[in-house]
Amino acid sequence: MKTYKKFKIFLKIMNLKVENKFMIFFVTIGKIEDAENLAYKLVEQKIAACCNIIENITSIYFWNNKIEKEKEYLIIIKTMQEKKNELIEFIKKNHPYQVPECIGFNIEQGNNNYLNWILETLNRK
């Protein structure tokens, strides 16, 4: 609780609004080219400040009445809550999967300089 209060004070000091919440999204995808393309466009269009691509994950899931096992890539996307709907719609329109994974989590704590960088990056001209 003390860390959260310190973070709120930091936001006030930095003249940032408290409703600017930071988020991480996970998106899985089957090809590296598709992962890099989505990541580049998300950053270019100021939907994401940064995307990390993790290779060689194994996904096991139920699809079309059977259990599937596939090698995939995981895109970790850093953004702000105000961009979440835009991000989800972007993934739905541009992802090759019929039902792409796109799940987000609020960032509760972090390096204040990094969080400020996310804000500045997403608000660049």
N, C-alpha and C positions, 0 to 999 in steps of 0.2 A: 504494500500500500504506500509506503514511503517513497518508493521509486516512482510510482505513478504521480504522486504529488509533485515530486521534483521535475518530472517530465512536463507537467502542466505549467509549472513555473517557467521552465525553459521556453516552452511555446509562447508564453506571454512576453517573456523578455525578448525573444526573437520576433515579436510582433506577428506571430502566426495565430490563426484561429484554432481553437480547441477542436472544432469539428473536422479539421484536417487529419483524418486517421490514415495510417499507412497499412498496406496490405501486401501479402504474398499470395500468388496464385500458382497452382500446379496444373500443368497441361502435359499430357502424354501424347506421343506421336510416333509413327512407324519409321520415318526416313529422316536422316540428318539434314538433307536438303530442305525438306518441309519445315523442320524445326528452325533452321537458320533463317529461312524466309519469313516465317511468322515472327520470330524474335526481332529481326531487323525492322520489319514494318511496324511492330508495336512501339519500338523505340523511336523510329522516324516520325510516326504520327503522334508522338507524345502521349501515348496510352500507358507506356511503361517507361520507367527510368533505366531499368537494367533487366536483362534476361540472362540466366545461366542455363546452359544445356548440359545435362548429365547423360552420358552414353551408357549403353549396355545394361539397362535395367530389364528385369523379367517381370512381365505382367501375367497374372493368371486371373481369368474372369469368365463369367457365364455370358454367352452370346449365341443367339439362334439355337437354343435348346441343347447346347453342349458347352463343356468347359474348354476354354481356349488357353494356350500358352504362347506368348509372343515376346520377342525382343523389341524393346521400344527405347525412346529417348524421353527424358523428363525435362520440360522447360520450367524453370523457376522464375516467376515474373514479379518484380517489385513495382508497386504502384500506390495510388492513394484511393481511399474509399470512394471519392467522388468520380473516379474513373472506372469503377467496377462494372457498371452496366455496359459501358462502351466496350470494355475489354471482353466481357462475355459475348456480346453481339458480334464483335470482331472475330472471335474464335469460332463461333457458330457459323459464320459466313465464309471463313477462309480456311478452316481445318478440313482435311480430306475425309475424316471419319464421319459416319452418319450421326453418331452420338458422341461428340468429343468430351473428354474429361476436362472440366474447367472448374476447379474448386478453390475458394479463397479463404484466407485466414487473416484476422487482424494481427498486426504487429503490436505486441504489448510493451516491449522494451527494445532498446537498441542504442547504438552509438548516435548521440544527438547530432553530430556533424554529418553522419551518413543520412540520417532522416531528413535533415535540412537540405542535403544535396538532392534527395529524391524530390522534395518540394520544388527546389529551384529548377531542376531538370525538366520536370513536367510543366512548369510555367515559363519555360524559355520562349523567346520570340522566334 
